[in-house]
């Protein structure tokens, strides 16, 4: 069994229209620390259309949260099932382990 005290920093980047749904998903799953920032995509639409056939949404939300490692798989599955992250142009999520915190 995984040690539930181990933590990770999860970063989720999605369009601003999905921000409320993602934040609700995280708070419902007891993520203790969540920060939200706004950004704008920098890749031109012509480049993405040419390369991948995608149209970018320029208004982005970047959400960072601290999660327990035993929560990661569940949150990834919820992002796919409830926020449709398995479809193009919806969002990206990744996590990095946090071994030490220095103040």
Backbone as XML, in Angstrom:
<?xml version="1.0"?>
<chain id="A" units="angstrom">
  <residue number="1" name="UNK">
    <atom name="N" x="0.838" y="-1.192" z="0.000"/>
    <atom name="CA" x="0.000" y="0.000" z="0.000"/>
    <atom name="C" x="0.874" y="1.244" z="0.000"/>
  </residue>
  <residue number="2" name="UNK">
    <atom name="N" x="0.448" y="2.246" z="-0.751"/>
    <atom name="CA" x="1.188" y="3.499" z="-0.818"/>
    <atom name="C" x="1.041" y="4.259" z="0.492"/>
  </residue>
  <residue number="3" name="UNK">
    <atom name="N" x="2.088" y="4.994" z="0.819"/>
    <atom name="CA" x="2.040" y="5.831" z="2.007"/>
    <atom name="C" x="1.183" y="7.061" z="1.705"/>
  </residue>
  <residue number="4" name="UNK">
    <atom name="N" x="0.030" y="7.229" z="2.357"/>
    <atom name="CA" x="-0.862" y="8.346" z="2.039"/>
    <atom name="C" x="-0.300" y="9.709" z="2.428"/>
  </residue>
  <residue number="5" name="UNK">
    <atom name="N" x="0.789" y="9.739" z="3.195"/>
    <atom name="CA" x="1.348" y="11.016" z="3.601"/>
    <atom name="C" x="2.248" y="11.621" z="2.530"/>
  </residue>
  <residue number="6" name="UNK">
    <atom name="N" x="2.636" y="10.843" z="1.526"/>
    <atom name="CA" x="3.436" y="11.383" z="0.432"/>
    <atom name="C" x="2.556" y="12.309" z="-0.391"/>
  </residue>
  <residue number="7" name="UNK">
    <atom name="N" x="3.118" y="13.429" z="-0.845"/>
    <atom name="CA" x="2.325" y="14.406" z="-1.573"/>
    <atom name="C" x="2.946" y="14.736" z="-2.927"/>
  </residue>
  <residue number="8" name="UNK">
    <atom name="N" x="2.116" y="15.300" z="-3.794"/>
    <atom name="CA" x="2.535" y="15.749" z="-5.112"/>
    <atom name="C" x="1.910" y="17.106" z="-5.396"/>
  </residue>
  <residue number="9" name="UNK">
    <atom name="N" x="2.538" y="17.827" z="-6.315"/>
    <atom name="CA" x="1.987" y="19.078" z="-6.821"/>
    <atom name="C" x="1.368" y="18.758" z="-8.173"/>
  </residue>
  <residue number="10" name="UNK">
    <atom name="N" x="0.060" y="18.967" z="-8.296"/>
    <atom name="CA" x="-0.626" y="18.727" z="-9.557"/>
    <atom name="C" x="-0.876" y="20.059" z="-10.241"/>
  </residue>
  <residue number="11" name="UNK">
    <atom name="N" x="-0.578" y="20.119" z="-11.528"/>
    <atom name="CA" x="-0.840" y="21.303" z="-12.337"/>
    <atom name="C" x="-1.858" y="20.936" z="-13.399"/>
  </residue>
  <residue number="12" name="UNK">
    <atom name="N" x="-2.881" y="21.756" z="-13.519"/>
    <atom name="CA" x="-3.947" y="21.540" z="-14.492"/>
    <atom name="C" x="-4.088" y="22.820" z="-15.305"/>
  </residue>
  <residue number="13" name="UNK">
    <atom name="N" x="-3.994" y="22.688" z="-16.626"/>
    <atom name="CA" x="-4.149" y="23.831" z="-17.520"/>
    <atom name="C" x="-5.363" y="23.550" z="-18.398"/>
  </residue>
  <residue number="14" name="UNK">
    <atom name="N" x="-6.309" y="24.469" z="-18.373"/>
    <atom name="CA" x="-7.535" y="24.285" z="-19.155"/>
    <atom name="C" x="-8.114" y="25.642" z="-19.524"/>
  </residue>
  <residue number="15" name="UNK">
    <atom name="N" x="-9.133" y="25.650" z="-20.342"/>
    <atom name="CA" x="-9.810" y="26.890" z="-20.696"/>
    <atom name="C" x="-10.552" y="27.465" z="-19.498"/>
  </residue>
  <residue number="16" name="UNK">
    <atom name="N" x="-10.743" y="28.754" z="-19.509"/>
    <atom name="CA" x="-11.402" y="29.416" z="-18.370"/>
    <atom name="C" x="-12.833" y="28.936" z="-18.159"/>
  </residue>
  <residue number="17" name="UNK">
    <atom name="N" x="-13.471" y="28.474" z="-19.203"/>
    <atom name="CA" x="-14.850" y="27.993" z="-19.067"/>
    <atom name="C" x="-14.944" y="26.745" z="-18.195"/>
  </residue>
  <residue number="18" name="UNK">
    <atom name="N" x="-13.861" y="25.978" z="-18.074"/>
    <atom name="CA" x="-13.870" y="24.751" z="-17.272"/>
    <atom name="C" x="-13.354" y="24.976" z="-15.849"/>
  </residue>
  <residue number="19" name="UNK">
    <atom name="N" x="-12.931" y="26.187" z="-15.530"/>
    <atom name="CA" x="-12.318" y="26.476" z="-14.230"/>
    <atom name="C" x="-13.206" y="26.072" z="-13.060"/>
  </residue>
  <residue number="20" name="UNK">
    <atom name="N" x="-14.445" y="26.484" z="-13.052"/>
    <atom name="CA" x="-15.331" y="26.198" z="-11.922"/>
    <atom name="C" x="-15.536" y="24.699" z="-11.738"/>
  </residue>
  <residue number="21" name="UNK">
    <atom name="N" x="-15.691" y="23.978" z="-12.826"/>
    <atom name="CA" x="-15.900" y="22.524" z="-12.729"/>
    <atom name="C" x="-14.667" y="21.835" z="-12.163"/>
  </residue>
  <residue number="22" name="UNK">
    <atom name="N" x="-13.469" y="22.242" z="-12.608"/>
    <atom name="CA" x="-12.234" y="21.633" z="-12.105"/>
    <atom name="C" x="-12.036" y="21.970" z="-10.631"/>
  </residue>
  <residue number="23" name="UNK">
    <atom name="N" x="-12.289" y="23.210" z="-10.244"/>
    <atom name="CA" x="-12.145" y="23.596" z="-8.832"/>
    <atom name="C" x="-13.122" y="22.835" z="-7.943"/>
  </residue>
  <residue number="24" name="UNK">
    <atom name="N" x="-14.335" y="22.638" z="-8.411"/>
    <atom name="CA" x="-15.311" y="21.853" z="-7.650"/>
    <atom name="C" x="-14.827" y="20.415" z="-7.497"/>
  </residue>
  <residue number="25" name="UNK">
    <atom name="N" x="-14.312" y="19.846" z="-8.562"/>
    <atom name="CA" x="-13.788" y="18.484" z="-8.528"/>
    <atom name="C" x="-12.666" y="18.355" z="-7.487"/>
  </residue>
  <residue number="26" name="UNK">
    <atom name="N" x="-11.761" y="19.336" z="-7.454"/>
    <atom name="CA" x="-10.637" y="19.294" z="-6.505"/>
    <atom name="C" x="-11.103" y="19.488" z="-5.066"/>
  </residue>
  <residue number="27" name="UNK">
    <atom name="N" x="-11.997" y="20.438" z="-4.835"/>
    <atom name="CA" x="-12.452" y="20.666" z="-3.461"/>
    <atom name="C" x="-13.307" y="19.509" z="-2.962"/>
  </residue>
  <residue number="28" name="UNK">
    <atom name="N" x="-14.100" y="18.898" z="-3.834"/>
    <atom name="CA" x="-14.888" y="17.728" z="-3.443"/>
    <atom name="C" x="-13.999" y="16.548" z="-3.053"/>
  </residue>
  <residue number="29" name="UNK">
    <atom name="N" x="-12.769" y="16.526" z="-3.576"/>
    <atom name="CA" x="-11.828" y="15.451" z="-3.272"/>
    <atom name="C" x="-10.795" y="15.866" z="-2.229"/>
  </residue>
  <residue number="30" name="UNK">
    <atom name="N" x="-11.121" y="16.908" z="-1.475"/>
    <atom name="CA" x="-10.354" y="17.348" z="-0.307"/>
    <atom name="C" x="-8.900" y="17.713" z="-0.614"/>
  </residue>
  <residue number="31" name="UNK">
    <atom name="N" x="-8.683" y="18.417" z="-1.709"/>
    <atom name="CA" x="-7.349" y="18.954" z="-1.976"/>
    <atom name="C" x="-7.168" y="20.161" z="-1.063"/>
  </residue>
  <residue number="32" name="UNK">
    <atom name="N" x="-6.173" y="20.131" z="-0.180"/>
    <atom name="CA" x="-6.088" y="21.157" z="0.860"/>
    <atom name="C" x="-5.574" y="22.517" z="0.392"/>
  </residue>
  <residue number="33" name="UNK">
    <atom name="N" x="-4.745" y="22.555" z="-0.645"/>
    <atom name="CA" x="-4.162" y="23.813" z="-1.097"/>
    <atom name="C" x="-4.365" y="23.913" z="-2.600"/>
  </residue>
  <residue number="34" name="UNK">
    <atom name="N" x="-5.058" y="24.962" z="-3.042"/>
    <atom name="CA" x="-5.335" y="25.158" z="-4.467"/>
    <atom name="C" x="-5.057" y="26.617" z="-4.805"/>
  </residue>
  <residue number="35" name="UNK">
    <atom name="N" x="-4.300" y="26.852" z="-5.873"/>
    <atom name="CA" x="-4.098" y="28.209" z="-6.385"/>
    <atom name="C" x="-4.530" y="28.250" z="-7.845"/>
  </residue>
  <residue number="36" name="UNK">
    <atom name="N" x="-5.038" y="29.395" z="-8.250"/>
    <atom name="CA" x="-5.505" y="29.571" z="-9.616"/>
    <atom name="C" x="-4.864" y="30.819" z="-10.202"/>
  </residue>
  <residue number="37" name="UNK">
    <atom name="N" x="-4.375" y="30.696" z="-11.429"/>
    <atom name="CA" x="-3.809" y="31.828" z="-12.162"/>
    <atom name="C" x="-4.451" y="31.859" z="-13.544"/>
  </residue>
  <residue number="38" name="UNK">
    <atom name="N" x="-4.450" y="33.028" z="-14.131"/>
    <atom name="CA" x="-4.968" y="33.163" z="-15.483"/>
    <atom name="C" x="-3.820" y="33.406" z="-16.436"/>
  </residue>
  <residue number="39" name="UNK">
    <atom name="N" x="-3.968" y="32.904" z="-17.627"/>
    <atom name="CA" x="-2.938" y="33.077" z="-18.639"/>
    <atom name="C" x="-3.563" y="33.151" z="-20.012"/>
  </residue>
  <residue number="40" name="UNK">
    <atom name="N" x="-2.692" y="33.360" z="-20.967"/>
    <atom name="CA" x="-3.138" y="33.419" z="-22.347"/>
    <atom name="C" x="-2.213" y="32.535" z="-23.158"/>
  </residue>
  <residue number="41" name="UNK">
    <atom name="N" x="-2.780" y="31.716" z="-24.000"/>
    <atom name="CA" x="-1.990" y="30.857" z="-24.858"/>
    <atom name="C" x="-1.122" y="31.684" z="-25.789"/>
  </residue>
  <residue number="42" name="UNK">
    <atom name="N" x="0.077" y="31.193" z="-26.102"/>
    <atom name="CA" x="1.004" y="31.959" z="-26.928"/>
    <atom name="C" x="1.180" y="31.386" z="-28.325"/>
  </residue>
  <residue number="43" name="UNK">
    <atom name="N" x="0.692" y="30.189" z="-28.580"/>
    <atom name="CA" x="0.833" y="29.594" z="-29.899"/>
    <atom name="C" x="-0.227" y="30.184" z="-30.814"/>
  </residue>
  <residue number="44" name="UNK">
    <atom name="N" x="0.183" y="30.613" z="-32.011"/>
    <atom name="CA" x="-0.783" y="31.197" z="-32.934"/>
    <atom name="C" x="-1.730" y="30.127" z="-33.457"/>
  </residue>
  <residue number="45" name="UNK">
    <atom name="N" x="-2.944" y="30.549" z="-33.757"/>
    <atom name="CA" x="-3.960" y="29.617" z="-34.237"/>
    <atom name="C" x="-3.515" y="28.970" z="-35.542"/>
  </residue>
  <residue number="46" name="UNK">
    <atom name="N" x="-2.897" y="29.715" z="-36.434"/>
    <atom name="CA" x="-2.467" y="29.169" z="-37.713"/>
    <atom name="C" x="-1.460" y="28.044" z="-37.523"/>
  </residue>
  <residue number="47" name="UNK">
    <atom name="N" x="-0.555" y="28.188" z="-36.561"/>
    <atom name="CA" x="0.453" y="27.163" z="-36.309"/>
    <atom name="C" x="-0.199" y="25.872" z="-35.823"/>
  </residue>
  <residue number="48" name="UNK">
    <atom name="N" x="-1.120" y="25.966" z="-34.871"/>
    <atom name="CA" x="-1.780" y="24.778" z="-34.360"/>
    <atom name="C" x="-2.652" y="24.109" z="-35.419"/>
  </residue>
  <residue number="49" name="UNK">
    <atom name="N" x="-3.354" y="24.921" z="-36.188"/>
    <atom name="CA" x="-4.177" y="24.339" z="-37.251"/>
    <atom name="C" x="-3.313" y="23.594" z="-38.254"/>
  </residue>
  <residue number="50" name="UNK">
    <atom name="N" x="-2.185" y="24.184" z="-38.615"/>
    <atom name="CA" x="-1.291" y="23.559" z="-39.577"/>
    <atom name="C" x="-0.677" y="22.281" z="-39.000"/>
  </residue>
  <residue number="51" name="UNK">
    <atom name="N" x="-0.261" y="22.324" z="-37.754"/>
    <atom name="CA" x="0.449" y="21.209" z="-37.153"/>
    <atom name="C" x="-0.477" y="20.071" z="-36.734"/>
  </residue>
  <residue number="52" name="UNK">
    <atom name="N" x="-1.536" y="20.391" z="-36.046"/>
    <atom name="CA" x="-2.377" y="19.355" z="-35.452"/>
    <atom name="C" x="-3.845" y="19.404" z="-35.871"/>
  </residue>
  <residue number="53" name="UNK">
    <atom name="N" x="-4.224" y="20.438" z="-36.553"/>
    <atom name="CA" x="-5.633" y="20.577" z="-36.881"/>
    <atom name="C" x="-6.462" y="21.026" z="-35.693"/>
  </residue>
  <residue number="54" name="UNK">
    <atom name="N" x="-5.829" y="21.722" z="-34.742"/>
    <atom name="CA" x="-6.503" y="22.154" z="-33.516"/>
    <atom name="C" x="-6.684" y="23.668" z="-33.514"/>
  </residue>
  <residue number="55" name="UNK">
    <atom name="N" x="-7.694" y="24.125" z="-32.797"/>
    <atom name="CA" x="-7.911" y="25.551" z="-32.606"/>
    <atom name="C" x="-7.750" y="25.857" z="-31.117"/>
  </residue>
  <residue number="56" name="UNK">
    <atom name="N" x="-6.779" y="26.692" z="-30.752"/>
    <atom name="CA" x="-6.551" y="26.949" z="-29.329"/>
    <atom name="C" x="-7.573" y="27.908" z="-28.729"/>
  </residue>
  <residue number="57" name="UNK">
    <atom name="N" x="-7.816" y="27.733" z="-27.441"/>
    <atom name="CA" x="-8.603" y="28.704" z="-26.688"/>
    <atom name="C" x="-7.578" y="29.606" z="-26.019"/>
  </residue>
  <residue number="58" name="UNK">
    <atom name="N" x="-7.653" y="30.890" z="-26.278"/>
    <atom name="CA" x="-6.617" y="31.797" z="-25.798"/>
    <atom name="C" x="-6.685" y="32.062" z="-24.303"/>
  </residue>
  <residue number="59" name="UNK">
    <atom name="N" x="-7.862" y="32.048" z="-23.713"/>
    <atom name="CA" x="-8.027" y="32.349" z="-22.304"/>
    <atom name="C" x="-7.842" y="31.071" z="-21.490"/>
  </residue>
  <residue number="60" name="UNK">
    <atom name="N" x="-6.767" y="30.981" z="-20.724"/>
    <atom name="CA" x="-6.425" y="29.768" z="-19.984"/>
    <atom name="C" x="-6.503" y="29.990" z="-18.475"/>
  </residue>
  <residue number="61" name="UNK">
    <atom name="N" x="-6.707" y="28.890" z="-17.778"/>
    <atom name="CA" x="-6.632" y="28.857" z="-16.325"/>
    <atom name="C" x="-5.565" y="27.839" z="-15.953"/>
  </residue>
  <residue number="62" name="UNK">
    <atom name="N" x="-4.656" y="28.236" z="-15.064"/>
    <atom name="CA" x="-3.618" y="27.329" z="-14.566"/>
    <atom name="C" x="-3.912" y="27.094" z="-13.094"/>
  </residue>
  <residue number="63" name="UNK">
    <atom name="N" x="-4.179" y="25.839" z="-12.752"/>
    <atom name="CA" x="-4.535" y="25.484" z="-11.378"/>
    <atom name="C" x="-3.431" y="24.596" z="-10.823"/>
  </residue>
  <residue number="64" name="UNK">
    <atom name="N" x="-2.892" y="24.984" z="-9.683"/>
    <atom name="CA" x="-1.908" y="24.178" z="-8.969"/>
    <atom name="C" x="-2.520" y="23.744" z="-7.656"/>
  </residue>
  <residue number="65" name="UNK">
    <atom name="N" x="-2.298" y="22.483" z="-7.294"/>
    <atom name="CA" x="-2.833" y="22.010" z="-6.023"/>
    <atom name="C" x="-1.905" y="20.955" z="-5.431"/>
  </residue>
  <residue number="66" name="UNK">
    <atom name="N" x="-1.953" y="20.856" z="-4.132"/>
    <atom name="CA" x="-1.214" y="19.822" z="-3.410"/>
    <atom name="C" x="-2.185" y="18.665" z="-3.187"/>
  </residue>
  <residue number="67" name="UNK">
    <atom name="N" x="-1.750" y="17.468" z="-3.572"/>
    <atom name="CA" x="-2.597" y="16.290" z="-3.384"/>
    <atom name="C" x="-1.784" y="15.158" z="-2.784"/>
  </residue>
  <residue number="68" name="UNK">
    <atom name="N" x="-2.473" y="14.259" z="-2.114"/>
    <atom name="CA" x="-1.814" y="13.034" z="-1.644"/>
    <atom name="C" x="-1.615" y="12.114" z="-2.841"/>
  </residue>
  <residue number="69" name="UNK">
    <atom name="N" x="-0.550" y="11.350" z="-2.830"/>
    <atom name="CA" x="-0.271" y="10.452" z="-3.953"/>
    <atom name="C" x="-1.377" y="9.433" z="-4.168"/>
  </residue>
  <residue number="70" name="UNK">
    <atom name="N" x="-2.056" y="9.040" z="-3.114"/>
    <atom name="CA" x="-3.136" y="8.061" z="-3.288"/>
    <atom name="C" x="-4.392" y="8.683" z="-3.914"/>
  </residue>
  <residue number="71" name="UNK">
    <atom name="N" x="-4.411" y="10.001" z="-4.133"/>
    <atom name="CA" x="-5.530" y="10.677" z="-4.782"/>
    <atom name="C" x="-5.309" y="10.873" z="-6.279"/>
  </residue>
  <residue number="72" name="UNK">
    <atom name="N" x="-4.071" y="10.775" z="-6.740"/>
    <atom name="CA" x="-3.745" y="11.142" z="-8.116"/>
    <atom name="C" x="-4.568" y="10.386" z="-9.152"/>
  </residue>
  <residue number="73" name="UNK">
    <atom name="N" x="-4.584" y="9.090" z="-9.075"/>
    <atom name="CA" x="-5.275" y="8.296" z="-10.079"/>
    <atom name="C" x="-6.759" y="8.645" z="-10.142"/>
  </residue>
  <residue number="74" name="UNK">
    <atom name="N" x="-7.389" y="8.824" z="-8.987"/>
    <atom name="CA" x="-8.809" y="9.167" z="-8.945"/>
    <atom name="C" x="-9.068" y="10.521" z="-9.604"/>
  </residue>
  <residue number="75" name="UNK">
    <atom name="N" x="-8.223" y="11.509" z="-9.322"/>
    <atom name="CA" x="-8.412" y="12.838" z="-9.894"/>
    <atom name="C" x="-8.178" y="12.818" z="-11.401"/>
  </residue>
  <residue number="76" name="UNK">
    <atom name="N" x="-7.165" y="12.089" z="-11.853"/>
    <atom name="CA" x="-6.952" y="11.970" z="-13.302"/>
    <atom name="C" x="-8.174" y="11.349" z="-13.981"/>
  </residue>
  <residue number="77" name="UNK">
    <atom name="N" x="-8.733" y="10.310" z="-13.387"/>
    <atom name="CA" x="-9.926" y="9.668" z="-13.962"/>
    <atom name="C" x="-11.113" y="10.617" z="-13.983"/>
  </residue>
  <residue number="78" name="UNK">
    <atom name="N" x="-11.281" y="11.419" z="-12.921"/>
    <atom name="CA" x="-12.381" y="12.388" z="-12.883"/>
    <atom name="C" x="-12.198" y="13.487" z="-13.933"/>
  </residue>
  <residue number="79" name="UNK">
    <atom name="N" x="-10.961" y="13.913" z="-14.161"/>
    <atom name="CA" x="-10.710" y="14.909" z="-15.200"/>
    <atom name="C" x="-11.095" y="14.367" z="-16.577"/>
  </residue>
  <residue number="80" name="UNK">
    <atom name="N" x="-10.881" y="13.083" z="-16.783"/>
    <atom name="CA" x="-11.256" y="12.470" z="-18.063"/>
    <atom name="C" x="-12.766" y="12.304" z="-18.165"/>
  </residue>
  <residue number="81" name="UNK">
    <atom name="N" x="-13.390" y="11.747" z="-17.125"/>
    <atom name="CA" x="-14.820" y="11.440" z="-17.220"/>
    <atom name="C" x="-15.714" y="12.678" z="-17.089"/>
  </residue>
  <residue number="82" name="UNK">
    <atom name="N" x="-15.357" y="13.607" z="-16.206"/>
    <atom name="CA" x="-16.230" y="14.754" z="-15.953"/>
    <atom name="C" x="-15.847" y="16.014" z="-16.729"/>
  </residue>
  <residue number="83" name="UNK">
    <atom name="N" x="-14.563" y="16.147" z="-17.067"/>
    <atom name="CA" x="-14.115" y="17.351" z="-17.780"/>
    <atom name="C" x="-13.635" y="17.038" z="-19.197"/>
  </residue>
  <residue number="84" name="UNK">
    <atom name="N" x="-13.686" y="15.778" z="-19.581"/>
    <atom name="CA" x="-13.378" y="15.337" z="-20.944"/>
    <atom name="C" x="-11.949" y="15.675" z="-21.380"/>
  </residue>
  <residue number="85" name="UNK">
    <atom name="N" x="-10.988" y="15.507" z="-20.478"/>
    <atom name="CA" x="-9.594" y="15.779" z="-20.803"/>
    <atom name="C" x="-9.019" y="14.780" z="-21.803"/>
  </residue>
  <residue number="86" name="UNK">
    <atom name="N" x="-9.749" y="13.741" z="-22.128"/>
    <atom name="CA" x="-9.282" y="12.787" z="-23.127"/>
    <atom name="C" x="-9.592" y="13.261" z="-24.548"/>
  </residue>
  <residue number="87" name="UNK">
    <atom name="N" x="-10.274" y="14.394" z="-24.690"/>
    <atom name="CA" x="-10.602" y="14.947" z="-25.993"/>
    <atom name="C" x="-9.702" y="16.135" z="-26.295"/>
  </residue>
  <residue number="88" name="UNK">
    <atom name="N" x="-9.425" y="16.399" z="-27.572"/>
    <atom name="CA" x="-8.543" y="17.514" z="-27.944"/>
    <atom name="C" x="-9.070" y="18.857" z="-27.456"/>
  </residue>
  <residue number="89" name="UNK">
    <atom name="N" x="-8.141" y="19.757" z="-27.161"/>
    <atom name="CA" x="-8.442" y="21.149" z="-26.789"/>
    <atom name="C" x="-9.234" y="21.311" z="-25.504"/>
  </residue>
  <residue number="90" name="UNK">
    <atom name="N" x="-9.108" y="20.377" z="-24.552"/>
    <atom name="CA" x="-9.857" y="20.526" z="-23.308"/>
    <atom name="C" x="-8.959" y="20.835" z="-22.122"/>
  </residue>
  <residue number="91" name="UNK">
    <atom name="N" x="-7.781" y="20.251" z="-22.047"/>
    <atom name="CA" x="-6.896" y="20.536" z="-20.936"/>
    <atom name="C" x="-5.783" y="19.520" z="-20.832"/>
  </residue>
  <residue number="92" name="UNK">
    <atom name="N" x="-4.868" y="19.832" z="-19.932"/>
    <atom name="CA" x="-3.742" y="18.954" z="-19.652"/>
    <atom name="C" x="-3.518" y="18.970" z="-18.144"/>
  </residue>
  <residue number="93" name="UNK">
    <atom name="N" x="-3.126" y="17.827" z="-17.608"/>
    <atom name="CA" x="-2.845" y="17.729" z="-16.170"/>
    <atom name="C" x="-1.604" y="16.870" z="-15.981"/>
  </residue>
  <residue number="94" name="UNK">
    <atom name="N" x="-0.766" y="17.277" z="-15.041"/>
    <atom name="CA" x="0.414" y="16.494" z="-14.693"/>
    <atom name="C" x="0.755" y="16.748" z="-13.234"/>
  </residue>
  <residue number="95" name="UNK">
    <atom name="N" x="1.543" y="15.850" z="-12.670"/>
    <atom name="CA" x="1.928" y="16.018" z="-11.269"/>
    <atom name="C" x="3.413" y="15.743" z="-11.106"/>
  </residue>
  <residue number="96" name="UNK">
    <atom name="N" x="3.968" y="16.344" z="-10.064"/>
    <atom name="CA" x="5.371" y="16.171" z="-9.710"/>
    <atom name="C" x="5.443" y="15.855" z="-8.229"/>
  </residue>
  <residue number="97" name="UNK">
    <atom name="N" x="6.287" y="14.898" z="-7.842"/>
    <atom name="CA" x="6.385" y="14.575" z="-6.423"/>
    <atom name="C" x="7.017" y="15.720" z="-5.626"/>
  </residue>
  <residue number="98" name="UNK">
    <atom name="N" x="6.558" y="15.846" z="-4.406"/>
    <atom name="CA" x="7.129" y="16.837" z="-3.488"/>
    <atom name="C" x="7.771" y="16.046" z="-2.358"/>
  </residue>
  <residue number="99" name="UNK">
    <atom name="N" x="9.085" y="15.971" z="-2.389"/>
    <atom name="CA" x="9.787" y="15.193" z="-1.364"/>
    <atom name="C" x="10.075" y="16.020" z="-0.122"/>
  </residue>
  <residue number="100" name="UNK">
    <atom name="N" x="10.442" y="17.267" z="-0.316"/>
    <atom name="CA" x="10.789" y="18.135" z="0.803"/>
    <atom name="C" x="10.207" y="19.512" z="0.572"/>
  </residue>
  <residue number="101" name="UNK">
    <atom name="N" x="9.844" y="20.149" z="1.649"/>
    <atom name="CA" x="9.381" y="21.537" z="1.577"/>
    <atom name="C" x="10.289" y="22.354" z="2.484"/>
  </residue>
  <residue number="102" name="UNK">
    <atom name="N" x="10.827" y="23.444" z="1.947"/>
    <atom name="CA" x="11.741" y="24.290" z="2.696"/>
    <atom name="C" x="11.085" y="25.651" z="2.886"/>
  </residue>
  <residue number="103" name="UNK">
    <atom name="N" x="11.111" y="26.149" z="4.109"/>
    <atom name="CA" x="10.532" y="27.459" z="4.405"/>
    <atom name="C" x="11.635" y="28.470" z="4.608"/>
  </residue>
</chain>
